[in-house]
Amino acid sequence: MSELTSLTIAEARAKLVAKEITAVELTDAYVQAIEAANDAINAYVTVTGDKAREMAKASDARIAEGKAGALEGIPLGIKDLFATRDVHTQACSGILNRFKPKYESTVTQNLWDDGAVMLGKLNMDEFAMGSSNETSHYGPVVNPWKASGSNQQLVPGGSSGGSAAAVAAHLCAGATATDTGGSIRQPAAFTGTVGIKPTYGRCSRWGVVAFASSLDQAGPIARDVRDAAILLRSMASTDAKDTTSVDIPVPNYEASLGQSLKGMRIGIPKEYRVDGMPDDVEKLWQQGVAWLKDAGAEIVDISLPHTKYALPAYYIVAPAEASSNLARYDGVRYGLRVDGKDIADMYEKTRASGFGTEVKRRIMIGTYVLSAGYYDAYYLQAQKVRTLIKRDFELAFNDVDAILTPATPSSAFAIGDEALAADPVAMYLNDIFTVTVNMAGLPGLSVPAGLDAKGLPLGLQLIGRPFEEGTLFKTAHVIEQAAGKFTPAKWW
């Protein structure tokens, strides 16, 4: 890591505006870091070095003219789920082989409008379906962290594993990510980074490859709470092209940092104490409670009684929506095509060849629960449970301002873990603390809060009322100030 790539977004922004460094110098440092490390970490599936230097040169010109944007000259990595004009966009799936869109997602366009620089596209679980970044067509991402005294390669979490690993390894200043059931917060927790899944509708979904449309939401992964606040302000917007985006002004999230927690009520849900949860996770949760209490917040025990039904309901709703969304990938208009004896045979061969095992599994589950005779028994029941989960949170937020929980049930696990590979349900349990937030459309933030006995990072999750991301940022900042920041020892 060079001195330049060690700068946070806030620090780099200050140095750029003061003309102590140039955007071209900063971008070159990141491109060189990627060239040196990507073979080991596999965070990037495409590096856009020439484009990045062009964008950086334009940023330097705007800075010289006094026209710097909010992210002027800041080099970012972009999850491969976001459409980027004329640049590889495949959702890390073979079925979108060689696809380069002729349009830009709203979120990335917002970032470019604010002066950000694109370093390239980041690895991810195929179509965002996974909790370990092992389902990617381009192979698994390797977590920059290793357990103390071990050389075993660990997962960075998923589906935004490339985003989290690149941020943790200083291969970008910050990254875009998406969260359908925990895909920002879980990898952030596994890599010692900060990730926020905003309220559903806070960021436009236009130009983001769909997994489950009623659950997907874009957000940032960053090195600290301040950087996450800076990124979200630029990413968020209303958008006429996305009818689910909400027309609410985007506040200055950074301004909420440092505000007092006195008078705040923080809820602790009893249902998040699950069987088999490691002692390290429970201890960290209690430490988080103590930090918030010391900061002046009042701690309140609450109940979210339908939490135990969230995971099975989620794994009905999400695959059902996925089976519908992924029906468009048929080899006719774009991406992979495998010839067959007729059009039906071509469809079958293309989809069989182009989709990975986990994507096929979820398409089959989704098609099953939407089929005649099973729709009422499964999908309709799951939607009723979703309503009850949302109602639990509404009742809780009548009494508390935010909720504190663990982010994950463990620290990062090994790539190729045999028990998880043999049992998909065991892998799905990684989302046990996060899926409720997506089901209810609420904002959730993961902040690194400590290390476990193996020396691996653990995160705490904060859940807030709709569109009160500022409350999460100010609360997470208190935890961050108490816990400190966590950086992996360089081995790559």
N, C-alpha and C positions, 0 to 999 in steps of 0.2 A: 504494500500500500504506500503510495507516495504521499507527500505532505498535502498535495492538492486533493487527492481522492479521499483524504481523511476529513475534509471539511464537510460539515453539515450543510444543508441547503441554506439555512439562515446565515451561516458563516460565509459561504461562498457568495451569496447575494450581496453581503456587505462589502466584501473584497472586490467584487466586480464593479459595484457602483462607485467605490472609492478609487477604482482603476489601479488597484494593487496587483491584480491579475487580469488576464483577458479570458474571454469565453473560449477562444481557440486553444489557449494553453490548458485550460481546465478540461476541455473536450479531448484533446490529445492525450492527456494523462489517463483519462478513463478508457479510451480506445486501446492504449498500450496495456493497461491493467487487464482488459478483457482478453487481449491477444495472449497475455502471459498465463491467465488462469482458466480460461473457458474450457480447455481440454480436460481439466481436472474436475471442474464443477458442473459443466454442461448447462449453464444457466441460460445462455443465448442460443437460439436456433437460427438467427440471422443477425449479423452485425452490419450496420449501415454507416460505416466510418466516413465515406466521402460525403454522404448527405449530412452527417453530423457536423463535419467541418464547415460545410456551406452554411448551415444554420447558425453555427457559432460565429462565423465571420459576419453574418447579417446582424447578430446580436451585438457584437462589438461596435458595429456602425451605429446602431440605435442607442447604445450606451453613450457613445461619443457625442451624439446629437441631443442627449438629455431626454430620450424617449423610451427609456427602459420599461419593459413590462414587469408584471409581478414575479415572473420566473425567468427573467431575461438571462440567457446564457447558461441555464441550469441543465446539465445532461441527465436525461431520464431513460429508463428502460420501459418498454411497453409489452404487456402481456399479449401473447399471440391470439387472444380472443378479440382484440380491438382492431377494426378495419383501419389500415393505413394505406393511403393512396399509392398504388404502384409498388408496394412493398409486401413481401411474403405475409400472408394472413391465412393460416390453415387450422387454427384451434388445435395445433399439434396432432392433426389427424391425417392419415394417409388418403382419406376420401376427398380431401381438398388439395390434393397434390398440385403444386405449381400455381395455386390461386393467388392472384394479386388484384385486389379491388381497385376500381376506378373512382372511389369515393373515400371519405375520411369519417371516422366515427365522431360524434359530437364531443365526446370527452377529450379525445386527442386533439381535435381542432381547437378546443378551448385552451389546451396547454400550449399549442403552437402560437395561438393568438396572444398569449401572455409571455411569449419569448422563449419557451423551453426548447431544448435540443434533443432530438431522438437518436439514441445510441444503437437501437436495434430492437428485435422482438424476442421476448422471453419465453422459455420453456414452461410447460404446464401439463397437467393431466388432460388427456384427450377429451375435447368438448367440455372441459372443467369437471369431468366425472372421476373423482378420486380424492383420497385424503393423504397421498404420499408422493405424488408426482412420479409414480412408476408406470402409469398407463400411457404416457406420451409416446407417440410414434417415433420420437427422436431419442428415446431412452430416458432413464431416470436422472433427475438432478441430484447432486450430492450436497448435503448440508455442509456449510463451512465449519460447523462445530463438530468436535469429536469428544467422546467421553474421556475422562482423565485416564491416562495410561493405556489408551486403546487406539488402534489404527482402523477400527471397523468403520465402514462408511455408513452414514445415517441418512434417512430421508429428511427433506426440508419441510415436509407437510405438503398438503395440496388443497385445491388444485393450483393455487398461485405459488407453487414451490420455486419456480424460476425467479419470480419477482422477489420473494423473501430472501433467497440465497444470494441474488445479485446485490441486494441492498446490504445484507450482512457482510458480504465479502468485499464491499466497496467497489463493485463493478458498475455502479450507477449511483447518482445522488439520491434517487428515489424512484419508485416504480408504480405504474398502474396495476391494478389487480381487480378481481371480481369475487363476489361472495354469494353463493347460492344456499349453502348450509353451514358455512364456517370457513370457506376457502380463502379468506383474507386473515381471519383471526387465528386459525390453527397454525398455518405456516409462520405467521408472525411470532406466535408463542414458541414454536420450535427453533427459531433462529435468533431470538433475542432482539427482535425489531418491533416496531409499533405498526399496527394495522387497524383501520377503522372501516367497518361496513356501515355506510350511512343509512338513514331512513329510506325505505323504498320510495322512489320518485324524486330523491334529492339529486341524483345524477342521471342524465339521459342514458337510455339503453340503446339508442339509435346507433347502428353501426357496430354493435357488440354482438358477436355470434351467440345465439340463444341456446341455453340449456333448459331452464325451467322459467318461463317468462314472468310468472307471478312471484318468483323468489329471487331472481338474479338482481344484483346491484353492484355497480362499480364503486371502487374506493382506492385509496392509496396505501402503500406500505412504505415506511420511512424509518430513518435511524432513531428518531426521537419524536416526542409528542409535538413539539413546535413545527418540525418539518411536515408531519402529517397534517397539521392544521393549515399550513401554507398550501400544501398540495390540494387538499379537499376544496379550499376556497376557489381555486382555479378550475378544478374538475367539475364542480357542481354548477348547474344552470337549469333553467326551464328550457324546454325544447318543443316547438310546434310539431316536430317530426316524431315525437314520442308522446302519445296521449297519456302515458302513466307518469310522465314527469310533472312535478307540481310547481305551480307558479307562486313561489314564496321567495322573497329576497334572500340572497346568500350572505350571511353575516361575515364579519371579520373574525374568524375562529381564533386567530392568533391573539386577539385582544382579550380573550377569556383566560389566557394563561396567567397565573399569578393571583387570580381572584381568590378571596377567602372562601373556605368551606363552612364557616360558622353559620349555623342555622340549617344546614343541609341535613336531610334524613337519608341514610343509605340502607337499603334493604338487603337482608341476607336470607336467601330462600333455602328452607330446610331440604327441599327435594333435590338439591344439587349435591348432597352427600350420598354418593353412590357406593354400592358394594365393591370392594376391591380397590378403592381409590388409594394411591400410594400416600404414605405419611408425609412425604415431602410436599405434595400438593395441598393437603389439609393444613400443614404448618404455614405454608406460604399464604394461604387464604386468611388464616388467623393473623398473620403478620400484616396483611393488607388492611384488615379490619382495624388493627391497632394504629397503623399509620393514619388512617382517615379519622379515627377517634381523636388522635393527638392533634390533628389539624382543625378540630372543632366540629366535626360532623357527628351527628347522633346516629347510632347503629340500631336498626330495627329488625327483629326477626319477622319474616313474612312467609307466606305459603303460595306456591304456584302449583296447585294440585294436579293439573293435567299434564305436567312436565313428563311424566312417565309414559305418556302416549305419543309424545312428540316425534321420537325417532321412527317408530313404525308408520305414523301418519305421513311424515316427511318422505319416507321411502316408498310411499304410494303416490303422493302428489307430484314429486319431482320426476320420477320415471314416466308418469303419465304425460306430463307436459313435454318431456324429452322425446317420447315416442312420436308425438305430433310434430314437434319442431324439426326433428331429424329426418322426417319423411321427405323433405325437399332434396336430400342428397341421394341422387339416383343415377348419376352418370350422364344425364342428358344435356345439361346446360353448362356445367363447369366442373372442374376438379377431375378426379379419377374416373376413367371409363374402362370397364372390362367387357370386351365384345362377347355376345352370346348369339344363339341361333335365332332368337327373336327378342322383342323389347322386354318381355317379362323375364327372360333368361338373363338379359343384360343387366336389368335391375338387380336381380338376385346375386349375380356374380360380382357386380360392382360393390354392393353393400357388404357382401360376405368378405371380400378382399380388403375393402377400404376401412371398415370399422374394426376397432380393437375389441378384445374380449369383454372388458367392463362396459363399453358402450353398447355392445350387443345384448349383454345381460339386462341393462336398464331399459333398452328399447323393448325387449321381450316382456319384462315385468310391466312396463307401462301399457303396452298393447293389451296384455292380459286383463289388467284392472279396468281398462276402458271398454272391454268387449261386452257384447250383449250377455246378460245374465250375471255379470260380475260388477258392473258399474255401480249399482246401488249398494252392493255388499261391501265394496272396497273403496272406490273413489269417493262416492257420496259420503260415506262414513268418515273418511279421512278429512274431508272438507268441513264436516261438522266438528270434528276434533280440533281442527285449525281455528275455528271460530271460538271454541272454548278456551284454547291457549291464549288467543288474543284478549279474551275477556279476563282471564287471570291477570294479565299484565295491566289492563285498564284499572282493575280493582286495586292492584298493588300500588299503582302510581297515584291513586287518590291519597296515599299515606306516605309515600317516599318519593325522593327526587331522582334517585338512581339506584341500580342494583349491582352488587359486587358478587362475582362468582369466579371459580377457576375458569381458565380458557380451554384447557385440555385435560383429559384424565391421566396423562403421563407426559414425560419428555419425549424427544425424538427417538424413534426406534430404527432398527437396522434395515437397510435396503435388502429386499428379498426375504424378509422375515417369514419363515415357513408357516408358522401358525396363522398369520394374517393372510398369506397367499392362499392357504387351503380353506379359509373360512371368510367369505366376503362380509358376513354379518359382523365378525370381529373387527374388520376394517371400518365398517360403518359406525361402530361404537366410538370412534375418534371424534365424531360430530355430536356426541351426547350433550355437551354444554352449549352448543352454538346454534343448533337447528331451530330452537324455539324463537330466536330473534328474527330469523327469516320468515318463519310461519306467521309471526305477528307484524312483520314489516317495520321493526324497530331498529334504531341505531345501536351498534355494539362495537366496542373497542377493546383490543388486546394490548396490554402494556407489559413489557418485561419487568419482573419483580424479584427475581432471584435465580439461584442455581440449585439443582438437586444434588444428591449425594455423589452423582457421577460427574458433576461439573457441567451439566447441560442446562440451558435456560428453560425457565418456566414463566408463563404469563398469567396475569389476572385479567378477567373480562369485566368491563363495565357496560351495563345496559341502560338505555335512557328512554325518555318519552319521545314520541315522534318529533323530528326536526329540532331536537335539543342536543345536537352534537356538541355545542359549546359547553354544556354542562359536563359531558364526558371528557372533553379536552382538559378543562380546568381540574377535574378530579384526577384524571390520569397523570397530569403534571405533578400533582402532590405525591403520588405513588412513585413516579420517576425520580423526583428530587430525593425521596427517602431511600429508594433502592439503588440508585446510580444506574449507569449505562453498562451494557455488556457487549463485549467484542470478542469474537473467536480468535484463538491463537493461530497465526498464519501457518499453514502447512502446504498450501497449493503453490 
